[in-house]
Amino acid sequence: MRTDDFWRLIDRARSGGGGEPRAVAARAVALLAARDPGDIVGYAQHQTRVLAASHRADLWGAAYLINGGVSDDGFDQFRGWLMAQGREVFARAVADPDSLAELPQVRAASLTGEELACADMLGVAWVAYRKATAAQLPAEREAAAVPDLNDLWDFDDEEQARARLPKLAALFVEPPEE
């Protein structure tokens, strides 16, 4: 599966009746399960690469601000939610995590406290493969390299948040006392 095919499948799942992430994941499972098992394996491999490419400190900081804190698993689930938003939003957020402040869902979450996460999106290939073959998805030969995040900054440091992610900080961090 090629990059364009991966994102086209997600776009088809998004256009199939609303953009609620769990519904997108369910439609992606149905679309993928109807394909050749090799395509499903290709989807899983590409998803691994997409997650590795998005494993960045500032994106983690953005997820931390938006969701009021995130663990390793929480960051993965946030990126599952982000994947369900489609290629353009995903790519823009990886390049500029502060751009997430412009999304209506993020702005709404700043008011409601809703957590933006979708674990279902992370399991699309595994569920689709099981539906298509009644077998487990083969283990990957090589996992994608995940960058060393020793440069993680203190996500609870409001001053750093304002400096690194000013738009998101304006939504999720209390203004400094005068």
N, C-alpha and C positions, 0 to 999 in steps of 0.2 A: 504494500500500500504506500502510496506517495503522500507527501505533505498535503497537497491539494485535495486528494481523495479523503484523507482523515478529516480535514475541516469541512469539506462538502457534506460528508455524512452528518457531522454535528449540525451544520446549517440546515440540512433537511429535517433533522430531528427537532430543531428549534422552530421551523416553520410549520410543523405539524400540529399546531394547536396551542400556542402560547409558549412563553419562555420560562415557566416555572422549572427550576433546575431538575427536580426529581422526575418531572414529566418528560423533560428533554432526555434524561438518562434512560427512561423506560422506552421512549421512541427510538433512541439510538440502539438499544439492545435489540429491538424488533427489526430494525433496518439491517443491523450487522449480522444477526442470526440467519437472515435470509441469504447471506453471501457465502461464498466458498470459505471453508475453514482456514485456508491460507490467508485470505483477506483479514480474517479475525485476528490471526496471529500477527499480521502486519499492523493492524490497528493497535494491538497491545504494545508492540515494539515502538511504534511512533508515539504513543501516549507516554511511554517511559522516557523517550527523548524530550518530549514537550515538558514533562515534569522536571527533568534534570535542567533544562534550559531556564526554567522559571524559578529554580531554587536559588533565589537571590536575597541578600540581606535586606535591601530596601523594600522588596515586595513582602518579605516576612514582617517587616516593621509596619507596612500598610495594613496587612491582615491583622496584626496585633492591635493597632488603633481601631480599626473598623469593628472587630469582634470583641474588643475589651480584653484581649489576651488570647494567645494561641499556643498550643503545644506543637510538637512535631506533627502529630496526627491532625491536629487542628489546621496547621498550615497546609498539609496535603488536601484536606477537605475544602479549605478555602480555594485552593487552586482547582479543585474539582468544580466548585461553583463558578470560578472564573472561566474554566473551559466551556461550561454550559452557556456562557455569554457570547461565544463565537470567536472566530479567529481575530477579527479586528480589535475587539475589546481586549482579548488576551494579549496580543502582541503589543498593543499600546501600553497596557499595564506593566508588562515585563520591561519595556523600554523606559517607562516613566510611571512608577507606581502612584505618584501623586495625581495622575490623571484620573484615577478611580473616583476622586472627589466630584467629578462631573457626571457620574452615572446616577440616574434617578434612584436606583435600588440602594446605592450607598448613601445618598442624601437622606432617603427615607429611614435607613438603618440608624443614621445619626440621631434621629428623633425618637425612634421606637425601641432601639436597642436590639433589633433583630440580628441574629447571627447569620452571616453569609457563608454557608458551607454546603457541600453536596458530596457525601461519601459515595452515593450511588453512581455518580459520574466516573469515579475511579474504578468501579467494578464492571463497567459496561462490557469489556472484552471477555471477562471470565464468565459472566452470566450468558452472554451471547454464544460463546463457544459451547458451554454446557447444553444450551437449548438446541444448538445445531448438531451436536455430535454425541450428546449424552456422555461426554468424557470431560476430564479436566483440561484446561488450557495448558499446553506444554510449558515447562519452565524455560525462561529465557536463558540463552547461552551466556550472554554477557549483559550485565546491568549497565545502564548508562552511567557515566561518571557524574557524581554529584560534587559540586564545588565545595571547597573548604570554607566554612563560614566563620572563621575565627575573627572576621571583622564585624561580627554582630555588635550593634550598639545597644545601649541600655534603652529598651523600648519604653520603659517607665519614666525615662528622663524627658519631661515635657519640653524642656529647652531644646534638646536634640531633636525631638519630634517636630517642633516648629521649624527648626533649621533645615531638616532633611525632607520633610513632607508638609510644607506649609498649608496647602489646600486641605489636606486631610486633617491636619492638626486644628485648623479653624473649625472643622465640623465636630471633632471628637475630643479635643483637649480644652479644659477650662482655660479661659483667658488668665494671664498672669495678674496677680494682685498688685495694685499700685501703692 
